[in-house]
Amino acid sequence: MHIWVDADACPVVIKEVLFKTALRREVRLTLVANTHLAVPASPLIDTLRVGNGFNEADDEIARLAEAGDLVVTADIPLADRIVDKGATGLNPRGELYTPDNVKGLLRMRNLMEELRSAGMAPGGPPPIGPRHKQDFTNQLDKFLTRSEKLS
């Protein structure tokens, strides 16, 4: 089991939770981004730098993620791709992307994008707050506990 992070847009507070969890639970963690990232020195935590092209980090994560892995991303199209491969997605706000919900979330995302581009809907979600951090931490812990039981 491996945790992949779509790190370019991942909030710092969520990265900190992931660093602590990777070390405590001894899980491999890779942050994928198109910029340099500072991460704790550990054989469990690494970074993968990709080019600056559109969706390069998403494409690399989709290529590397395997069934049973966890991908941390707010990008619903990426979540759809990795769920199709048997991985699970986790939004920084604590929402899991699964085969049961990702297609509906993708349809809703596409609809909202159309409404925003037509000026008929406000911008994106509010900033990450303490409640989101707690929800994320809880879902991460549940996922890892389930994964350990399956091993």
C-alpha positions as CSV (number, residue, x, y, z in Angstrom):
1,M,0.0,0.0,0.0
2,H,1.3,3.4,-1.0
3,I,-0.1,6.9,-0.4
4,W,0.2,9.3,-3.4
5,V,-0.4,13.0,-3.0
6,D,-1.4,15.4,-5.7
7,A,0.9,17.9,-3.9
8,D,0.7,21.1,-6.0
9,A,-2.7,22.1,-4.5
10,C,-2.6,20.1,-1.3
11,P,-2.9,22.3,1.8
12,V,0.2,22.4,4.1
13,V,-1.9,21.4,7.1
14,I,-2.9,18.2,5.2
15,K,0.7,17.5,4.2
16,E,1.7,17.7,7.8
17,V,-0.9,15.2,8.8
18,L,0.3,12.9,6.0
19,F,4.0,13.2,7.1
20,K,3.1,12.3,10.7
21,T,0.9,9.4,9.7
22,A,3.5,8.0,7.3
23,L,6.1,7.9,10.0
24,R,3.8,6.6,12.7
25,R,2.1,4.0,10.6
26,E,5.2,3.1,8.5
27,V,3.4,3.7,5.2
28,R,5.2,4.8,2.0
29,L,4.2,8.4,1.0
30,T,5.1,10.1,-2.3
31,L,4.2,13.7,-3.0
32,V,4.0,14.5,-6.8
33,A,4.3,18.1,-7.8
34,N,5.8,20.3,-10.5
35,T,7.8,22.3,-8.0
36,H,10.4,21.4,-5.4
37,L,8.9,20.3,-2.1
38,A,10.5,20.1,1.3
39,V,9.7,16.9,3.1
40,P,10.9,15.2,6.3
41,A,14.0,13.1,5.9
42,S,12.7,9.5,6.0
43,P,13.0,6.4,3.7
44,L,9.2,6.3,3.8
45,I,8.6,9.8,2.4
46,D,9.7,11.0,-1.0
47,T,8.8,13.4,-3.8
48,L,8.4,13.1,-7.5
49,R,8.9,16.2,-9.5
50,V,7.1,16.4,-12.9
51,G,7.2,18.9,-15.6
52,N,5.0,22.1,-15.7
53,G,2.6,20.9,-18.3
54,F,-1.1,20.7,-17.8
55,N,-2.1,17.7,-15.6
56,E,1.4,16.2,-15.6
57,A,1.2,15.4,-11.9
58,D,-2.3,13.9,-12.3
59,D,-1.1,11.8,-15.3
60,E,1.9,10.5,-13.3
61,I,-0.2,9.6,-10.3
62,A,-2.7,7.9,-12.5
63,R,0.1,5.9,-14.1
64,L,1.7,4.9,-10.8
65,A,-1.2,4.3,-8.5
66,E,-2.2,0.7,-8.1
67,A,-5.2,-1.2,-6.6
68,G,-5.2,-0.8,-2.9
69,D,-3.3,2.5,-2.9
70,L,-4.6,5.8,-1.5
71,V,-4.5,9.0,-3.6
72,V,-4.9,12.3,-1.8
73,T,-6.4,14.8,-4.2
74,A,-9.1,17.4,-4.6
75,D,-9.1,16.8,-8.4
76,I,-12.2,14.7,-9.2
77,P,-11.2,13.8,-12.7
78,L,-7.9,12.3,-11.2
79,A,-10.0,10.6,-8.6
80,D,-12.1,9.0,-11.3
81,R,-9.0,7.7,-13.1
82,I,-7.5,6.1,-10.0
83,V,-10.7,4.6,-8.7
84,D,-11.1,2.9,-12.1
85,K,-7.7,1.2,-11.3
86,G,-8.9,0.0,-7.9
87,A,-7.3,2.7,-5.8
88,T,-9.1,4.9,-3.4
89,G,-9.1,8.7,-3.4
90,L,-9.3,11.0,-0.4
91,N,-10.1,14.7,-0.7
92,P,-8.3,17.1,1.7
93,R,-11.7,17.8,3.2
94,G,-12.1,14.2,4.3
95,E,-14.4,12.9,1.5
96,L,-13.5,9.5,0.1
97,Y,-13.7,8.9,-3.6
98,T,-15.0,5.3,-4.3
99,P,-16.6,3.4,-7.1
100,D,-19.9,4.2,-5.4
101,N,-19.6,7.9,-5.6
102,V,-16.9,9.1,-8.0
103,K,-19.0,9.2,-11.2
104,G,-21.7,11.2,-9.5
105,L,-19.2,13.6,-8.1
106,L,-17.5,14.0,-11.5
107,R,-20.9,14.8,-13.1
108,M,-21.6,17.4,-10.4
109,R,-18.1,18.9,-10.8
110,N,-18.6,19.2,-14.6
111,L,-22.1,20.8,-14.1
112,M,-20.7,23.3,-11.5
113,E,-17.8,24.2,-13.9
114,E,-20.3,24.9,-16.7
115,L,-22.4,27.1,-14.3
116,R,-19.4,29.0,-13.1
117,S,-18.1,29.6,-16.6
118,A,-21.6,31.0,-17.5
119,G,-21.5,33.3,-14.4
120,M,-24.4,31.4,-12.8
121,A,-22.5,29.9,-9.8
122,P,-20.0,31.3,-7.3
123,G,-16.4,30.2,-7.1
124,G,-14.9,27.2,-5.4
125,P,-15.2,25.9,-1.9
126,P,-14.1,27.8,1.2
127,P,-10.6,27.4,2.6
128,I,-9.7,24.3,4.6
129,G,-10.5,24.7,8.2
130,P,-10.0,22.7,11.5
131,R,-13.1,20.6,10.9
132,H,-11.8,19.6,7.4
133,K,-8.5,18.6,8.9
134,Q,-10.2,16.4,11.5
135,D,-12.4,14.8,8.9
136,F,-9.4,14.1,6.7
137,T,-7.4,12.6,9.6
138,N,-10.3,10.4,10.6
139,Q,-10.9,9.1,7.1
140,L,-7.1,8.5,6.6
141,D,-7.0,6.5,9.8
142,K,-10.0,4.4,8.9
143,F,-8.6,3.7,5.5
144,L,-5.2,2.6,6.9
145,T,-6.8,0.5,9.6
146,R,-8.9,-1.3,6.9
147,S,-5.9,-1.8,4.7
148,E,-3.9,-3.3,7.6
149,K,-6.7,-5.8,8.3
150,L,-6.7,-6.9,4.7
151,S,-3.0,-7.5,4.6
